[in-house]
Amino acid sequence: MTPEYEIPPFRIREYGKTELAVLYSPHLRTVTAVKKLRRWIRGNRPLMAALAEADYNPRRLSYTPREVELIVRHLGAPG
């Protein structure tokens, strides 16, 4: 019998862009995961509109808790 592990729920907090991208695409290289997440975000117009209202700055190196909340709402939780 294999032990069952409980996966903790995804926590809304500030995440580095690389950190969040790897959570969404753990099987990819870091650079590729970041590019993929960026494409998903840019390709989702409702998400981009919501991020713009939240004063999203694409040059910032991390996502604020509010931005993470919006990303999860539109893309689903990673994992």
C-alpha positions, 0 to 999 in steps of 0.5 A: 500500500502506498502512503497518501500525501496531502497536497497543501492548498495553494497560498496567495502571497507574493511570488517571484515571477520565476517561482510562480512560473515553475509552480505552473510548469515544473517540468520545463526549464526555468526560462521556458516556464517564465515565457510560457506563463507570460504567454498565458497571461498576455493571451488572456484578455480578461486577466490582462484587463484585471491586472491593469486595474490592479496597477500591474507592472510587467517590469517588476520581478515579482507578483503582488498577492493581488496579482497572484489572486487574479492570475489564479482566478483566471488560470486556475491554481498551479499544480 
